[in-house]
């Protein structure tokens, strides 16, 4: 199980690094917002994997709360970018 978690952590870490490279090259606000969400939710995934390794319920709860706040901020940013149009 720890090998699988380590591989998953490596994949998520690589996604964060590639997203950081992408955010430096983008010019559009919408693209930067999507990349920012990718970085944030990859971090949440890393927290979940860390909680699996440590068998910590507190870290899991923190990751669930962070993901809820992340979804709300994504919706708010989408409304800002689209200027409130539906």
N, C-alpha and C positions, 0 to 999 in steps of 0.2 A: 504494500500500500504506500509506503513512503517513497518508493521509486516512482510510482505513478504521480504522486503529489509533487515530487521534485521536477518531473518532466513538465507537468502542467504549470508549475511556477516559472520554469524556464520559458515556456511558450508565452505566458502572459508578460513576463519581463521583456521578451523580444518585441511583443506587440507595443509595449510602452515606449521602447527605444525607437522603433520605426515610426510611431505616432509623433514623437518629439521631433524627429527629422522632418516629418511631413508638415508639422505646424510651422516650421521655420520657412518652408517654401511656398506656403499658400498665401494668396492675396485676398480671398473672399472671406467674409465674416461667417457665412453659413458653413463653409468647409472647416474653418477653425473651430466652430462650435461642435461639429460632429467629431472632430479629432479630440477636442477637449473631453467630450463625453466618453470616447473610447479610452482615454487615459484614466478618467475617473472610475469607470466601471471595471477596467482591468485592475485598478488598485483595490476595488471592492472584492474582486475575485481572488486577488492575492491575500486579502484579509481572511476570506473564507478558507482558503487552503491552509493558511497559517493556523487558523482555529482547529482545523482537522488534525494538523500535526501535534498541536499542543493540547488538544481535547479540552478547549476552553469555551464555555458557553458565553462568557462575557464578550469575547472577541466576535463571536457569531452575532450576538445581539447588536454590537456596534456596527458590524457590516450591514445588517438588515436595516438599521436606522439610517446609515449613510446612503444605502441604495434608494430608500424612500425619498430622502431629501434630494438625491441626484435626479430622480425622475421628475420631481417638482421643478427643479431648476432647469431641466431640459425643456419642459413645457413652457416655462416662463421665457426662456431664451428664444424658443421658436416663435412665440407671440411677438417678441421684440423685433426679431429679424423680419417677420412678415408684416410688421406694423399693424398687428391686430386683425388682419384679414383672415377669414376662415375659408 
